[in-house]
Amino acid sequence: MTMKAYGPYPDKSKGGRKKMTLVDSATGKRTSTNAARYKKEKQLGRKLSKKEHVDHKDNNKHHDGAKNLQVMSEHDNIGKGNKHRKKKSK
């Protein structure tokens, strides 16, 4: 299966996070994904499972540099987000 990637595009419904549109060349079927996730999958050379999340180390959702992205479990990523939100509200 050959996929053609378009983007990244800002997604206003997701708070400005970038997204990618992927089109299967054989079937024309379209799908979309988070640009940071797409970039990390390309870097690793494999698809991430639904339980694997891509985290921005510096908590800046607009900084999609390869060194700033890390794969975390769903549980750990949600915990990190909760800690970050608590610090912002104080």
C-alpha positions in Angstrom: 0.0 0.0 0.0 1.4 3.4 -1.0 0.3 6.4 0.9 0.6 10.0 -0.3 0.8 12.6 2.5 -0.5 16.1 2.4 0.2 18.8 5.0 0.8 19.6 7.7 -2.3 21.9 8.1 -3.4 23.7 11.2 -6.5 22.1 12.7 -8.5 24.9 14.3 -10.8 22.4 16.0 -7.9 20.9 17.9 -6.4 24.1 19.3 -4.0 24.7 16.4 -2.3 21.3 16.4 -1.1 20.4 12.9 -2.7 17.5 11.0 -1.8 15.4 7.9 -4.1 14.0 5.3 -3.1 10.6 3.9 -4.4 9.2 0.7 -4.1 5.5 -0.3 -2.8 5.7 -4.0 -4.6 2.4 -4.9 -8.0 3.0 -3.4 -8.2 6.8 -3.0 -9.3 6.3 0.6 -8.4 9.3 2.7 -7.5 9.4 6.4 -6.0 12.1 8.7 -3.6 12.0 11.6 -1.8 14.3 13.9 1.3 15.7 12.3 3.5 15.0 15.3 2.4 11.3 15.3 3.0 11.0 11.6 6.5 12.5 12.0 7.4 10.1 14.8 6.1 7.1 12.9 8.3 8.0 9.9 11.3 8.5 12.2 10.7 5.1 13.9 9.8 3.3 10.6 6.7 1.8 12.1 3.1 2.5 13.0 2.3 3.4 16.6 -0.3 1.5 18.4 -3.4 3.3 19.7 -2.0 3.0 23.3 1.2 4.8 22.2 1.0 8.6 22.4 3.4 11.2 20.9 4.4 13.7 23.5 6.1 17.1 23.1 8.9 17.2 25.7 8.7 21.0 26.1 4.9 20.9 26.2 4.7 23.2 23.2 2.2 21.6 20.8 3.6 23.7 17.9 7.2 22.5 18.3 7.2 19.3 16.2 11.0 19.0 16.0 12.2 15.4 15.9 14.3 15.8 19.1 11.2 17.3 20.9 8.9 14.3 20.3 8.8 11.2 22.4 6.6 8.1 22.5 4.8 7.6 25.8 2.1 5.2 27.1 -1.3 6.6 27.1 -1.3 6.6 30.9 2.0 8.4 31.3 1.1 11.1 28.7 -2.2 11.9 30.4 -0.4 12.0 33.8 2.2 14.4 32.4 -0.6 16.6 30.9 -2.4 16.7 34.3 0.8 17.8 36.1 1.4 20.5 33.5 -2.1 21.9 33.8 -1.8 22.1 37.6 1.4 24.1 37.3 -0.3 26.6 34.9 -3.3 27.2 37.2 -1.2 28.1 40.3 
